[in-house]
Amino acid sequence: MPKAPLVYAMLGLSGSERREILYDLIKEGIGSEEQVLYFRPKNEAPCKTDAALLGLKNISVINSTLEDSQLLYGKINTKADKIFFLAPGDSDPADFIEAIKRWVDINDCTIARVMTVVHCSFLESNPKAQAWFDACIHFSDIVLLAARAGIKNNWMKEFKDRYSKNHYPCRFLLVKKGCIQNPAEVLEIEARRISLYLDELTPIEEDELEDHMPDDCKPDKYIERLTSGQRAYCIPDIRKLL
């Protein structure tokens, strides 16, 4: 029986070296014999790295659209060992993650990892965007610190300390000129995200006996909706800060 394709999802802003990182991960971290399917946001402006990605012999590219927390692309019929999704850079990360979960369930795939690429210079200049990045990192196993030109070490330390003090299990790695020191570390299948929304959880007998709902059965705070259909926990519209 063939193995289920592994799905990698990448959150972050456009122009934050996401496509350079994607190229580096595929070229340096995945064998040329493995088939890769890359879903790129249909409405994002192209960049010079697109040509390099298209030049990889083991990659197939599909334009995708995110609408109403759904990816407007049904079941895949292309053979793939690994699948990469690039989130629209101006989207709500909760909408994208909810869409990924639905898509993975439809296509019988396995979530390998979720990663966030942090545009450090943008965030330093726009501290109001912190809540948006908090939402991204809530779902992420790996946080890649990119676009760091002019960023002081103290800012980087304070950024990472903010999460470590709150016991976030995700890994923080530096990006240099669109490259990662160890791509295999990023691609390794190991859940390190604080959110349990994407995980397959098996209830234990004790849970049924508890008077209160255990943490792993509570709705994810970013995914939960009110009866009105609105998110229970709202984050800033990143489009207003771009």
Buried (B, 14 or more C-beta within 10 A) or exposed (E): EEEEBBBBBBBBBBBBBBBBBBBBBBBEBBEEEEBBBBBBBEEBEEBEBBEBBEEBEBBBBBEBEBEEBEBEBEEBEEEBBBBBBBBBBBBBBBBBBBBBBEBBEEBEBEBBBBBBBBBBBBBBEBEEBBEBBBBBBBBBBBBBBBBBEEBEEEBBEEBBEEBEEEEBEBBBBEBEEBBBEEBEEBBBEEBBBBBBBBEEEEEEEEEEEEEEEEEEEEEBBBBEBEEEEEBEBEBBEBEEBE
